[in-house]
Amino acid sequence: LDELVARTAEVAGDDERRALLSEAAEERARDFSVEAFAERFGAVVQGVVGEGGAGSFPLAATPP
């Protein structure tokens, strides 16, 4: 806990470092946006559907 307090105090007192960390955090947060999720999800679905068409996708199969 002492180290956390010390590092927090260091960052709080260093405007340049705080700005760099803030910028990096904003960039990383974009990886978790709705748009990023939709893009990754779409790629997964396309990969599954693209392997054999909609007929091979279990959820797309028509019940007997």
N, CA, C and O atoms as a CHARMM CRD file, in Angstrom:
* protein
*
  256
    1    1 LEU  N      0.82400  -1.19100   0.00000 PROA 1      0.00000
    2    1 LEU  CA     0.00000   0.00000   0.00000 PROA 1      0.00000
    3    1 LEU  C      0.87200   1.26000   0.00000 PROA 1      0.00000
    4    1 LEU  O      0.53800   2.26500  -0.62800 PROA 1      0.00000
    5    2 ASP  N      1.98600   1.18100   0.71400 PROA 2      0.00000
    6    2 ASP  CA     2.88300   2.34100   0.76000 PROA 2      0.00000
    7    2 ASP  C      3.41700   2.68200  -0.62800 PROA 2      0.00000
    8    2 ASP  O      3.53800   3.85300  -0.99000 PROA 2      0.00000
    9    3 GLU  N      3.73500   1.64300  -1.39800 PROA 3      0.00000
   10    3 GLU  CA     4.25500   1.89300  -2.74500 PROA 3      0.00000
   11    3 GLU  C      3.17900   2.52100  -3.63200 PROA 3      0.00000
   12    3 GLU  O      3.47600   3.40500  -4.43600 PROA 3      0.00000
   13    4 LEU  N      1.95500   2.07500  -3.49100 PROA 4      0.00000
   14    4 LEU  CA     0.85300   2.66300  -4.25600 PROA 4      0.00000
   15    4 LEU  C      0.69900   4.14400  -3.93400 PROA 4      0.00000
   16    4 LEU  O      0.51200   4.96600  -4.83200 PROA 4      0.00000
   17    5 VAL  N      0.77600   4.47400  -2.67200 PROA 5      0.00000
   18    5 VAL  CA     0.67500   5.87500  -2.24700 PROA 5      0.00000
   19    5 VAL  C      1.83000   6.67700  -2.82900 PROA 5      0.00000
   20    5 VAL  O      1.63300   7.79100  -3.31400 PROA 5      0.00000
   21    6 ALA  N      3.03500   6.11300  -2.78100 PROA 6      0.00000
   22    6 ALA  CA     4.21600   6.80800  -3.29700 PROA 6      0.00000
   23    6 ALA  C      4.10900   7.03900  -4.79900 PROA 6      0.00000
   24    6 ALA  O      4.39600   8.13300  -5.28500 PROA 6      0.00000
   25    7 ARG  N      3.69300   6.00100  -5.53900 PROA 7      0.00000
   26    7 ARG  CA     3.57500   6.13500  -7.00100 PROA 7      0.00000
   27    7 ARG  C      2.46700   7.11800  -7.37600 PROA 7      0.00000
   28    7 ARG  O      2.60800   7.88400  -8.32900 PROA 7      0.00000
   29    8 THR  N      1.38400   7.09400  -6.63600 PROA 8      0.00000
   30    8 THR  CA     0.29000   8.03400  -6.89100 PROA 8      0.00000
   31    8 THR  C      0.75800   9.46400  -6.67600 PROA 8      0.00000
   32    8 THR  O      0.42400  10.35700  -7.45500 PROA 8      0.00000
   33    9 ALA  N      1.52200   9.67700  -5.62800 PROA 9      0.00000
   34    9 ALA  CA     2.05900  11.01200  -5.34900 PROA 9      0.00000
   35    9 ALA  C      3.01200  11.44500  -6.45900 PROA 9      0.00000
   36    9 ALA  O      3.02100  12.61400  -6.84700 PROA 9      0.00000
   37   10 GLU  N      3.81800  10.51100  -6.97500 PROA 10     0.00000
   38   10 GLU  CA     4.74000  10.82600  -8.07700 PROA 10     0.00000
   39   10 GLU  C      3.96200  11.29800  -9.30200 PROA 10     0.00000
   40   10 GLU  O      4.29000  12.32600  -9.89500 PROA 10     0.00000
   41   11 VAL  N      2.94600  10.55300  -9.66900 PROA 11     0.00000
   42   11 VAL  CA     2.15700  10.89500 -10.85800 PROA 11     0.00000
   43   11 VAL  C      1.41100  12.20900 -10.64500 PROA 11     0.00000
   44   11 VAL  O      1.32100  13.03400 -11.55400 PROA 11     0.00000
   45   12 ALA  N      0.88500  12.39400  -9.45200 PROA 12     0.00000
   46   12 ALA  CA     0.15200  13.62500  -9.15300 PROA 12     0.00000
   47   12 ALA  C      1.04500  14.85200  -9.27000 PROA 12     0.00000
   48   12 ALA  O      0.57300  15.94100  -9.59700 PROA 12     0.00000
   49   13 GLY  N      2.32100  14.67700  -9.00600 PROA 13     0.00000
   50   13 GLY  CA     3.24100  15.80800  -9.05600 PROA 13     0.00000
   51   13 GLY  C      3.95800  15.98600 -10.37800 PROA 13     0.00000
   52   13 GLY  O      4.77800  16.89400 -10.51900 PROA 13     0.00000
   53   14 ASP  N      3.66300  15.13200 -11.35400 PROA 14     0.00000
   54   14 ASP  CA     4.36500  15.17400 -12.64100 PROA 14     0.00000
   55   14 ASP  C      3.33600  15.35900 -13.75800 PROA 14     0.00000
   56   14 ASP  O      2.73800  14.39200 -14.23000 PROA 14     0.00000
   57   15 ASP  N      3.13800  16.60600 -14.17300 PROA 15     0.00000
   58   15 ASP  CA     2.12100  16.92000 -15.18900 PROA 15     0.00000
   59   15 ASP  C      2.34800  16.17100 -16.49600 PROA 15     0.00000
   60   15 ASP  O      1.39600  15.67200 -17.09600 PROA 15     0.00000
   61   16 GLU  N      3.59500  16.08900 -16.94000 PROA 16     0.00000
   62   16 GLU  CA     3.89400  15.43300 -18.21500 PROA 16     0.00000
   63   16 GLU  C      3.56700  13.94200 -18.14800 PROA 16     0.00000
   64   16 GLU  O      2.93900  13.39800 -19.05700 PROA 16     0.00000
   65   17 ARG  N      3.98800  13.29600 -17.08700 PROA 17     0.00000
   66   17 ARG  CA     3.72900  11.86200 -16.93800 PROA 17     0.00000
   67   17 ARG  C      2.22700  11.59600 -16.81600 PROA 17     0.00000
   68   17 ARG  O      1.71100  10.64200 -17.39700 PROA 17     0.00000
   69   18 ARG  N      1.54200  12.43200 -16.07000 PROA 18     0.00000
   70   18 ARG  CA     0.10100  12.28300 -15.90200 PROA 18     0.00000
   71   18 ARG  C     -0.61000  12.42500 -17.25200 PROA 18     0.00000
   72   18 ARG  O     -1.55100  11.68700 -17.54300 PROA 18     0.00000
   73   19 ALA  N     -0.16100  13.36300 -18.06000 PROA 19     0.00000
   74   19 ALA  CA    -0.76100  13.54900 -19.38600 PROA 19     0.00000
   75   19 ALA  C     -0.52000  12.32900 -20.27300 PROA 19     0.00000
   76   19 ALA  O     -1.41900  11.90000 -20.99700 PROA 19     0.00000
   77   20 LEU  N      0.68500  11.77200 -20.21900 PROA 20     0.00000
   78   20 LEU  CA     0.99300  10.58000 -21.01400 PROA 20     0.00000
   79   20 LEU  C      0.14500   9.39000 -20.56900 PROA 20     0.00000
   80   20 LEU  O     -0.38900   8.65500 -21.40000 PROA 20     0.00000
   81   21 LEU  N      0.02400   9.20400 -19.25800 PROA 21     0.00000
   82   21 LEU  CA    -0.78800   8.10400 -18.74000 PROA 21     0.00000
   83   21 LEU  C     -2.26000   8.29100 -19.09700 PROA 21     0.00000
   84   21 LEU  O     -2.95400   7.32700 -19.41900 PROA 21     0.00000
   85   22 SER  N     -2.72100   9.51400 -19.04000 PROA 22     0.00000
   86   22 SER  CA    -4.10700   9.80600 -19.38300 PROA 22     0.00000
   87   22 SER  C     -4.38300   9.49800 -20.85300 PROA 22     0.00000
   88   22 SER  O     -5.40400   8.90100 -21.19000 PROA 22     0.00000
   89   23 GLU  N     -3.47400   9.90700 -21.70900 PROA 23     0.00000
   90   23 GLU  CA    -3.62100   9.64900 -23.14200 PROA 23     0.00000
   91   23 GLU  C     -3.62100   8.14900 -23.42300 PROA 23     0.00000
   92   23 GLU  O     -4.43000   7.66000 -24.21200 PROA 23     0.00000
   93   24 ALA  N     -2.71700   7.42500 -22.77900 PROA 24     0.00000
   94   24 ALA  CA    -2.64900   5.97500 -22.96800 PROA 24     0.00000
   95   24 ALA  C     -3.92000   5.29600 -22.46500 PROA 24     0.00000
   96   24 ALA  O     -4.39900   4.34300 -23.07900 PROA 24     0.00000
   97   25 ALA  N     -4.46300   5.77900 -21.36000 PROA 25     0.00000
   98   25 ALA  CA    -5.69600   5.20200 -20.81500 PROA 25     0.00000
   99   25 ALA  C     -6.87100   5.43000 -21.75600 PROA 25     0.00000
  100   25 ALA  O     -7.69200   4.53400 -21.95000 PROA 25     0.00000
  101   26 GLU  N     -6.96000   6.61100 -22.33800 PROA 26     0.00000
  102   26 GLU  CA    -8.03700   6.89600 -23.28200 PROA 26     0.00000
  103   26 GLU  C     -7.92400   6.00900 -24.51700 PROA 26     0.00000
  104   26 GLU  O     -8.92700   5.50300 -25.01900 PROA 26     0.00000
  105   27 GLU  N     -6.70400   5.82400 -25.00000 PROA 27     0.00000
  106   27 GLU  CA    -6.48600   4.97700 -26.16800 PROA 27     0.00000
  107   27 GLU  C     -6.87700   3.53300 -25.85700 PROA 27     0.00000
  108   27 GLU  O     -7.53600   2.87900 -26.66600 PROA 27     0.00000
  109   28 ARG  N     -6.47700   3.04000 -24.70000 PROA 28     0.00000
  110   28 ARG  CA    -6.80300   1.66400 -24.29800 PROA 28     0.00000
  111   28 ARG  C     -8.30800   1.49800 -24.11300 PROA 28     0.00000
  112   28 ARG  O     -8.86000   0.45700 -24.46800 PROA 28     0.00000
  113   29 ALA  N     -8.96600   2.49000 -23.57300 PROA 29     0.00000
  114   29 ALA  CA   -10.41600   2.41400 -23.35100 PROA 29     0.00000
  115   29 ALA  C    -11.17000   2.26000 -24.66500 PROA 29     0.00000
  116   29 ALA  O    -12.23800   1.64900 -24.69600 PROA 29     0.00000
  117   30 ARG  N    -10.62700   2.80500 -25.74600 PROA 30     0.00000
  118   30 ARG  CA   -11.27900   2.67000 -27.05400 PROA 30     0.00000
  119   30 ARG  C    -11.36600   1.20500 -27.48000 PROA 30     0.00000
  120   30 ARG  O    -12.24600   0.84000 -28.26000 PROA 30     0.00000
  121   31 ASP  N    -10.45600   0.36000 -26.97400 PROA 31     0.00000
  122   31 ASP  CA   -10.50900  -1.07000 -27.28300 PROA 31     0.00000
  123   31 ASP  C    -11.77700  -1.72300 -26.73700 PROA 31     0.00000
  124   31 ASP  O    -12.15300  -2.81000 -27.17500 PROA 31     0.00000
  125   32 PHE  N    -12.43100  -1.06700 -25.79000 PROA 32     0.00000
  126   32 PHE  CA   -13.60900  -1.62500 -25.14600 PROA 32     0.00000
  127   32 PHE  C    -14.88800  -0.87200 -25.50600 PROA 32     0.00000
  128   32 PHE  O    -15.91400  -1.03200 -24.84400 PROA 32     0.00000
  129   33 SER  N    -14.82800  -0.06100 -26.54500 PROA 33     0.00000
  130   33 SER  CA   -16.00700   0.69800 -26.96800 PROA 33     0.00000
  131   33 SER  C    -17.02100  -0.23000 -27.63900 PROA 33     0.00000
  132   33 SER  O    -16.69500  -1.35600 -28.01300 PROA 33     0.00000
  133   34 VAL  N    -18.23400   0.25400 -27.78200 PROA 34     0.00000
  134   34 VAL  CA   -19.27400  -0.50400 -28.47300 PROA 34     0.00000
  135   34 VAL  C    -18.83400  -0.78900 -29.90400 PROA 34     0.00000
  136   34 VAL  O    -19.04200  -1.88900 -30.41500 PROA 34     0.00000
  137   35 GLU  N    -18.23200   0.19300 -30.54000 PROA 35     0.00000
  138   35 GLU  CA   -17.78600   0.02000 -31.92600 PROA 35     0.00000
  139   35 GLU  C    -16.72000  -1.06500 -32.03800 PROA 35     0.00000
  140   35 GLU  O    -16.76800  -1.89400 -32.94600 PROA 35     0.00000
  141   36 ALA  N    -15.75800  -1.06000 -31.11500 PROA 36     0.00000
  142   36 ALA  CA   -14.69700  -2.06800 -31.14800 PROA 36     0.00000
  143   36 ALA  C    -15.27100  -3.45800 -30.89500 PROA 36     0.00000
  144   36 ALA  O    -14.88100  -4.42500 -31.55000 PROA 36     0.00000
  145   37 PHE  N    -16.20100  -3.55600 -29.94200 PROA 37     0.00000
  146   37 PHE  CA   -16.84100  -4.84300 -29.66300 PROA 37     0.00000
  147   37 PHE  C    -17.58700  -5.34200 -30.89600 PROA 37     0.00000
  148   37 PHE  O    -17.45500  -6.50600 -31.27600 PROA 37     0.00000
  149   38 ALA  N    -18.36900  -4.46400 -31.51800 PROA 38     0.00000
  150   38 ALA  CA   -19.14800  -4.85300 -32.69500 PROA 38     0.00000
  151   38 ALA  C    -18.23100  -5.32800 -33.81900 PROA 38     0.00000
  152   38 ALA  O    -18.55000  -6.28700 -34.52200 PROA 38     0.00000
  153   39 GLU  N    -17.11400  -4.66800 -33.98500 PROA 39     0.00000
  154   39 GLU  CA   -16.16300  -5.05900 -35.02900 PROA 39     0.00000
  155   39 GLU  C    -15.60200  -6.45700 -34.75400 PROA 39     0.00000
  156   39 GLU  O    -15.53900  -7.29500 -35.65400 PROA 39     0.00000
  157   40 ARG  N    -15.19500  -6.70100 -33.50400 PROA 40     0.00000
  158   40 ARG  CA   -14.64700  -8.02000 -33.15500 PROA 40     0.00000
  159   40 ARG  C    -15.72100  -9.10600 -33.24800 PROA 40     0.00000
  160   40 ARG  O    -15.46800 -10.19700 -33.75900 PROA 40     0.00000
  161   41 PHE  N    -16.91300  -8.80000 -32.75600 PROA 41     0.00000
  162   41 PHE  CA   -18.01100  -9.76200 -32.80800 PROA 41     0.00000
  163   41 PHE  C    -18.36000 -10.10000 -34.25700 PROA 41     0.00000
  164   41 PHE  O    -18.56500 -11.26400 -34.60200 PROA 41     0.00000
  165   42 GLY  N    -18.42500  -9.07400 -35.09400 PROA 42     0.00000
  166   42 GLY  CA   -18.71500  -9.29100 -36.50600 PROA 42     0.00000
  167   42 GLY  C    -17.67700 -10.17200 -37.17300 PROA 42     0.00000
  168   42 GLY  O    -18.01500 -11.00800 -38.01200 PROA 42     0.00000
  169   43 ALA  N    -16.41900  -9.99400 -36.81000 PROA 43     0.00000
  170   43 ALA  CA   -15.34800 -10.82100 -37.37400 PROA 43     0.00000
  171   43 ALA  C    -15.50700 -12.28000 -36.95400 PROA 43     0.00000
  172   43 ALA  O    -15.27500 -13.18900 -37.75000 PROA 43     0.00000
  173   44 VAL  N    -15.90000 -12.49600 -35.70700 PROA 44     0.00000
  174   44 VAL  CA   -16.11600 -13.86700 -35.22700 PROA 44     0.00000
  175   44 VAL  C    -17.27700 -14.50700 -35.97700 PROA 44     0.00000
  176   44 VAL  O    -17.16700 -15.63800 -36.45100 PROA 44     0.00000
  177   45 VAL  N    -18.38500 -13.78800 -36.08300 PROA 45     0.00000
  178   45 VAL  CA   -19.55300 -14.31700 -36.79400 PROA 45     0.00000
  179   45 VAL  C    -19.19800 -14.59200 -38.24600 PROA 45     0.00000
  180   45 VAL  O    -19.55100 -15.64200 -38.78300 PROA 45     0.00000
  181   46 GLN  N    -18.51100 -13.67100 -38.87800 PROA 46     0.00000
  182   46 GLN  CA   -18.12000 -13.85400 -40.27600 PROA 46     0.00000
  183   46 GLN  C    -17.22000 -15.07400 -40.42600 PROA 46     0.00000
  184   46 GLN  O    -17.32900 -15.81700 -41.40200 PROA 46     0.00000
  185   47 GLY  N    -16.33400 -15.27800 -39.46100 PROA 47     0.00000
  186   47 GLY  CA   -15.45800 -16.44400 -39.50100 PROA 47     0.00000
  187   47 GLY  C    -16.23300 -17.74400 -39.40900 PROA 47     0.00000
  188   47 GLY  O    -15.91200 -18.70900 -40.10300 PROA 47     0.00000
  189   48 VAL  N    -17.24300 -17.78100 -38.56400 PROA 48     0.00000
  190   48 VAL  CA   -18.05300 -18.99000 -38.41000 PROA 48     0.00000
  191   48 VAL  C    -18.93900 -19.19700 -39.62700 PROA 48     0.00000
  192   48 VAL  O    -18.97800 -20.29200 -40.18800 PROA 48     0.00000
  193   49 VAL  N    -19.64000 -18.16900 -40.03300 PROA 49     0.00000
  194   49 VAL  CA   -20.55000 -18.27700 -41.16900 PROA 49     0.00000
  195   49 VAL  C    -19.76800 -18.49700 -42.45800 PROA 49     0.00000
  196   49 VAL  O    -20.20800 -19.24500 -43.33100 PROA 49     0.00000
  197   50 GLY  N    -18.63600 -17.86300 -42.58000 PROA 50     0.00000
  198   50 GLY  CA   -17.83800 -17.96400 -43.79000 PROA 50     0.00000
  199   50 GLY  C    -17.23800 -19.33300 -44.02000 PROA 50     0.00000
  200   50 GLY  O    -16.82100 -19.64400 -45.13500 PROA 50     0.00000
  201   51 GLU  N    -17.18400 -20.16900 -42.97400 PROA 51     0.00000
  202   51 GLU  CA   -16.57800 -21.49100 -43.11100 PROA 51     0.00000
  203   51 GLU  C    -17.44100 -22.45100 -43.92000 PROA 51     0.00000
  204   51 GLU  O    -16.91000 -23.35400 -44.56700 PROA 51     0.00000
  205   52 GLY  N    -18.76200 -22.27500 -43.89500 PROA 52     0.00000
  206   52 GLY  CA   -19.59200 -23.21800 -44.63300 PROA 52     0.00000
  207   52 GLY  C    -20.96900 -22.69600 -44.94600 PROA 52     0.00000
  208   52 GLY  O    -21.86200 -23.46400 -45.30100 PROA 52     0.00000
  209   53 GLY  N    -21.14800 -21.43500 -44.82400 PROA 53     0.00000
  210   53 GLY  CA   -22.45100 -20.84600 -45.10000 PROA 53     0.00000
  211   53 GLY  C    -23.35600 -20.90900 -43.89100 PROA 53     0.00000
  212   53 GLY  O    -23.01300 -21.51800 -42.87800 PROA 53     0.00000
  213   54 ALA  N    -24.51100 -20.28100 -44.00000 PROA 54     0.00000
  214   54 ALA  CA   -25.44100 -20.18700 -42.86900 PROA 54     0.00000
  215   54 ALA  C    -25.93800 -21.55300 -42.43100 PROA 54     0.00000
  216   54 ALA  O    -26.27000 -21.73500 -41.26000 PROA 54     0.00000
  217   55 GLY  N    -25.99900 -22.51900 -43.34000 PROA 55     0.00000
  218   55 GLY  CA   -26.48000 -23.85000 -42.97700 PROA 55     0.00000
  219   55 GLY  C    -25.59800 -24.55000 -41.96700 PROA 55     0.00000
  220   55 GLY  O    -26.07500 -25.42600 -41.24600 PROA 55     0.00000
  221   56 SER  N    -24.33300 -24.19500 -41.89300 PROA 56     0.00000
  222   56 SER  CA   -23.44400 -24.85600 -40.94400 PROA 56     0.00000
  223   56 SER  C    -23.39300 -24.13300 -39.60800 PROA 56     0.00000
  224   56 SER  O    -22.74500 -24.60100 -38.67200 PROA 56     0.00000
  225   57 PHE  N    -24.06600 -23.00900 -39.51600 PROA 57     0.00000
  226   57 PHE  CA   -24.08100 -22.23100 -38.27800 PROA 57     0.00000
  227   57 PHE  C    -25.22800 -22.77100 -37.43000 PROA 57     0.00000
  228   57 PHE  O    -26.38700 -22.62400 -37.81800 PROA 57     0.00000
  229   58 PRO  N    -24.94100 -23.39500 -36.27900 PROA 58     0.00000
  230   58 PRO  CA   -25.97400 -24.09100 -35.50400 PROA 58     0.00000
  231   58 PRO  C    -27.20400 -23.24800 -35.19100 PROA 58     0.00000
  232   58 PRO  O    -28.32000 -23.76500 -35.23700 PROA 58     0.00000
  233   59 LEU  N    -27.03400 -21.97900 -34.87600 PROA 59     0.00000
  234   59 LEU  CA   -28.17800 -21.14400 -34.52300 PROA 59     0.00000
  235   59 LEU  C    -29.02300 -20.78100 -35.73600 PROA 59     0.00000
  236   59 LEU  O    -30.17500 -20.37200 -35.59300 PROA 59     0.00000
  237   60 ALA  N    -28.45500 -20.93000 -36.92800 PROA 60     0.00000
  238   60 ALA  CA   -29.18000 -20.57100 -38.13800 PROA 60     0.00000
  239   60 ALA  C    -29.93000 -21.76500 -38.72900 PROA 60     0.00000
  240   60 ALA  O    -30.69600 -21.61000 -39.68100 PROA 60     0.00000
  241   61 ALA  N    -29.71300 -22.94200 -38.17100 PROA 61     0.00000
  242   61 ALA  CA   -30.36300 -24.13500 -38.70800 PROA 61     0.00000
  243   61 ALA  C    -31.87100 -24.07200 -38.46200 PROA 61     0.00000
  244   61 ALA  O    -32.32500 -23.58500 -37.42700 PROA 61     0.00000
  245   62 THR  N    -32.62700 -24.56800 -39.42200 PROA 62     0.00000
  246   62 THR  CA   -34.08100 -24.60500 -39.29000 PROA 62     0.00000
  247   62 THR  C    -34.46600 -25.85900 -38.51600 PROA 62     0.00000
  248   62 THR  O    -33.98600 -26.94800 -38.83200 PROA 62     0.00000
  249   63 PRO  N    -35.32900 -25.72300 -37.50100 PROA 63     0.00000
  250   63 PRO  CA   -35.73500 -26.91200 -36.74200 PROA 63     0.00000
  251   63 PRO  C    -36.46500 -27.91300 -37.63200 PROA 63     0.00000
  252   63 PRO  O    -37.12000 -27.51500 -38.59500 PROA 63     0.00000
  253   64 PRO  N    -36.36300 -29.21200 -37.32300 PROA 64     0.00000
  254   64 PRO  CA   -37.01700 -30.24700 -38.16800 PROA 64     0.00000
  255   64 PRO  C    -38.52300 -30.14200 -38.14600 PROA 64     0.00000
  256   64 PRO  O    -39.20600 -30.93100 -38.79800 PROA 64     0.00000
